[in-house]
């Protein structure tokens, strides 16, 4: 049995704590994200493939499926 991939994830800004629920892309990674609270641009932490893997409650779809990064 395979778990269903979740496409909605809540990003939490590490600078101001603002939370925004976004739909994750399935065909590309989201490397930059402008916080809707403070306006700062978020980038993935070192070793993470995208902002969802760094700052959200659900990792990106490729990580959910097979544990491999969405960007090479």
Residue frames as a rotation matrix with the C-alpha (Angstrom) as fourth column:
UNK 1
0.580 0.814 0.000 0.00
0.814 -0.580 0.000 0.00
0.000 0.000 -1.000 0.00
UNK 2
-0.522 -0.753 0.401 1.41
0.767 -0.620 -0.166 3.39
0.373 0.221 0.901 -1.06
UNK 3
-0.164 0.421 -0.892 0.62
0.678 -0.609 -0.412 6.53
-0.716 -0.672 -0.186 0.89
UNK 4
0.593 0.457 0.663 -1.07
0.793 -0.474 -0.383 9.33
0.139 0.753 -0.643 -1.04
UNK 5
-0.549 -0.820 0.160 1.18
0.802 -0.571 -0.176 12.28
0.235 0.032 0.971 -1.85
UNK 6
0.381 0.617 -0.689 0.13
0.765 -0.629 -0.140 15.45
-0.520 -0.473 -0.711 -0.09
UNK 7
-0.079 -0.373 0.924 0.30
0.881 -0.461 -0.110 18.55
0.467 0.805 0.365 -2.27
UNK 8
0.607 0.302 0.735 -0.61
-0.047 -0.909 0.413 21.17
0.793 -0.285 -0.538 0.35
UNK 9
0.005 -0.686 -0.727 1.95
0.927 0.276 -0.253 22.24
0.374 -0.673 0.638 2.91
UNK 10
0.943 0.332 0.038 2.18
0.282 -0.851 0.443 25.06
0.179 -0.407 -0.896 5.43
UNK 11
-0.023 -0.968 0.251 5.34
0.605 -0.214 -0.767 27.14
0.796 0.134 0.590 5.24
UNK 12
0.852 0.181 -0.491 6.48
0.514 -0.469 0.718 28.89
-0.100 -0.864 -0.493 8.43
UNK 13
0.568 -0.649 0.506 8.83
-0.041 -0.636 -0.771 31.83
0.822 0.417 -0.388 8.05
UNK 14
0.209 -0.571 -0.794 11.89
0.903 0.423 -0.067 31.43
0.374 -0.703 0.605 10.32
UNK 15
-0.743 -0.544 0.390 12.18
0.421 -0.833 -0.360 35.22
0.521 -0.103 0.848 10.58
UNK 16
-0.706 0.529 0.471 8.67
-0.625 -0.778 -0.065 36.36
0.332 -0.341 0.880 11.55
UNK 17
-0.847 0.348 0.402 6.71
-0.030 0.724 -0.689 33.14
-0.531 -0.596 -0.602 12.14
UNK 18
-0.124 0.828 -0.547 4.11
-0.906 -0.319 -0.278 33.91
-0.405 0.461 0.789 9.46
UNK 19
-0.564 0.037 0.825 2.35
0.129 0.991 0.043 30.78
-0.816 0.131 -0.564 8.20
UNK 20
-0.066 0.538 -0.840 1.02
-0.928 -0.343 -0.146 30.26
-0.367 0.770 0.522 4.67
UNK 21
0.011 0.154 0.988 -0.50
0.106 0.982 -0.154 27.10
-0.994 0.106 -0.006 3.24
UNK 22
-0.075 -0.182 -0.980 0.60
-0.901 -0.408 0.145 26.60
-0.426 0.895 -0.133 -0.35
UNK 23
0.916 0.298 0.268 0.19
-0.122 0.845 -0.520 24.00
-0.381 0.444 0.811 -3.08
UNK 24
-0.020 -0.996 0.092 3.51
-0.279 0.094 0.956 22.37
-0.960 -0.007 -0.280 -3.91
UNK 25
0.294 0.053 -0.954 4.53
-0.955 -0.020 -0.295 21.95
-0.035 0.998 0.045 -7.55
UNK 26
0.682 -0.024 0.731 4.91
-0.108 0.985 0.133 18.38
-0.723 -0.169 0.670 -8.77
UNK 27
0.808 -0.325 0.491 7.08
0.585 0.341 -0.736 19.16
0.072 0.882 0.466 -11.80
UNK 28
0.108 -0.799 0.592 9.64
0.168 -0.572 -0.802 21.60
0.980 0.186 0.073 -10.35
UNK 29
-0.151 -0.193 -0.969 11.19
0.980 0.101 -0.173 22.61
0.131 -0.976 0.174 -7.07
UNK 30
0.786 0.364 0.499 10.45
0.258 -0.928 0.270 25.87
0.562 -0.083 -0.823 -5.32
UNK 31
-0.058 -0.946 -0.318 13.85
0.867 0.110 -0.485 27.23
0.494 -0.304 0.815 -4.42
UNK 32
-0.964 -0.213 0.159 12.76
0.127 -0.895 -0.427 30.78
0.233 -0.391 0.890 -3.52
UNK 33
0.014 0.989 -0.149 9.69
0.862 0.064 0.503 31.93
0.507 -0.135 -0.851 -1.61
UNK 34
-0.682 -0.163 0.713 8.78
-0.080 -0.952 -0.294 35.46
0.727 -0.257 0.636 -0.55
UNK 35
-0.710 0.403 -0.577 7.28
0.698 0.295 -0.653 35.49
-0.093 -0.866 -0.491 2.94
UNK 36
-0.091 0.791 0.605 3.83
0.562 -0.461 0.687 37.07
0.822 0.402 -0.403 2.90
UNK 37
0.674 0.316 -0.668 4.40
0.739 -0.261 0.622 38.35
0.022 -0.912 -0.409 6.44
UNK 38
0.426 -0.609 -0.669 7.76
0.238 -0.638 0.732 40.12
-0.873 -0.471 -0.127 6.45
UNK 39
0.912 0.018 -0.409 8.64
-0.366 -0.413 -0.834 40.05
-0.184 0.911 -0.370 2.74
UNK 40
-0.046 -0.994 0.104 11.97
-0.796 0.099 0.597 38.27
-0.604 -0.056 -0.795 3.19
UNK 41
0.393 0.091 -0.915 13.01
-0.784 0.553 -0.282 35.79
0.480 0.828 0.289 0.55
UNK 42
0.455 -0.205 0.866 13.37
-0.551 0.699 0.455 32.25
-0.699 -0.685 0.206 1.90
UNK 43
0.101 -0.492 -0.865 15.89
-0.833 0.433 -0.343 29.84
0.543 0.755 -0.366 0.40
UNK 44
0.806 0.203 -0.556 16.37
0.029 0.925 0.379 26.18
0.591 -0.322 0.740 1.34
UNK 45
0.659 -0.621 0.425 18.67
-0.582 -0.062 0.811 25.34
-0.477 -0.781 -0.402 4.23
UNK 46
-0.255 -0.850 -0.461 21.97
-0.965 0.253 0.068 23.76
0.059 0.462 -0.885 3.29
UNK 47
-0.950 -0.201 0.239 21.33
-0.211 0.977 -0.014 20.16
-0.230 -0.064 -0.971 2.20
UNK 48
-0.121 0.968 0.221 17.61
0.257 0.245 -0.935 20.63
-0.959 -0.056 -0.279 1.52
UNK 49
-0.607 -0.127 0.784 16.26
0.769 0.156 0.620 20.64
-0.202 0.979 0.003 -2.02
UNK 50
-0.318 0.570 0.757 13.52
0.402 -0.642 0.653 23.26
0.859 0.512 -0.025 -1.65
UNK 51
-0.656 0.083 0.750 11.81
-0.552 -0.731 -0.401 25.66
0.515 -0.678 0.525 0.75
UNK 52
0.481 0.876 -0.035 9.13
-0.643 0.379 0.666 23.08
0.596 -0.298 0.745 1.58
UNK 53
0.435 -0.392 -0.811 11.74
0.462 0.870 -0.173 20.64
0.773 -0.299 0.559 2.86
UNK 54
-0.638 -0.769 0.036 13.28
0.412 -0.380 -0.828 23.39
0.650 -0.514 0.560 4.99
UNK 55
-0.963 0.177 0.205 10.34
-0.266 -0.762 -0.590 25.37
0.052 -0.622 0.781 6.35
UNK 56
-0.179 0.971 -0.159 7.09
-0.833 -0.064 0.549 23.45
0.523 0.231 0.820 5.87
UNK 57
-0.054 0.268 0.962 5.14
-0.841 0.508 -0.188 20.78
-0.539 -0.819 0.198 7.70
UNK 58
0.727 0.232 0.646 5.05
0.139 0.872 -0.470 18.46
-0.672 0.431 0.602 4.65
UNK 59
-0.358 -0.923 -0.139 8.13
-0.045 -0.132 0.990 17.86
-0.933 0.361 0.006 2.45
UNK 60
-0.254 0.206 -0.945 7.97
-0.911 -0.379 0.163 18.19
-0.325 0.902 0.284 -1.33
UNK 61
0.714 0.698 -0.058 6.29
-0.671 0.657 -0.343 15.43
-0.202 0.283 0.938 -3.40
UNK 62
0.381 -0.588 -0.714 9.51
-0.396 0.594 -0.700 13.73
0.835 0.550 -0.007 -4.63
UNK 63
-0.679 -0.609 0.409 10.79
-0.610 0.158 -0.776 13.40
0.408 -0.777 -0.479 -1.05
UNK 64
-0.021 0.775 0.632 7.40
-0.890 0.273 -0.365 11.98
-0.456 -0.570 0.684 0.01
UNK 65
0.782 0.405 -0.474 7.48
-0.610 0.655 -0.447 9.40
0.130 0.639 0.759 -2.80
UNK 66
0.790 -0.502 -0.353 11.03
0.341 0.837 -0.427 8.08
0.510 0.217 0.832 -2.78
UNK 67
0.721 -0.498 -0.482 13.17
0.453 -0.188 0.872 10.24
-0.525 -0.847 0.090 -0.51
UNK 68
-0.249 -0.824 0.509 15.06
0.956 -0.125 0.265 11.75
-0.155 0.552 0.819 -3.45
UNK 69
-0.453 -0.031 -0.891 15.48
0.206 -0.976 -0.070 15.48
-0.867 -0.215 0.449 -3.90
UNK 70
0.595 0.775 0.213 13.29
0.448 -0.100 -0.888 17.25
-0.667 0.624 -0.407 -6.42
UNK 71
0.888 -0.373 -0.267 16.27
-0.454 -0.632 -0.628 19.10
0.066 0.679 -0.731 -7.93
UNK 72
0.773 -0.634 0.034 19.56
0.632 0.773 0.055 17.65
-0.061 -0.021 0.998 -8.95
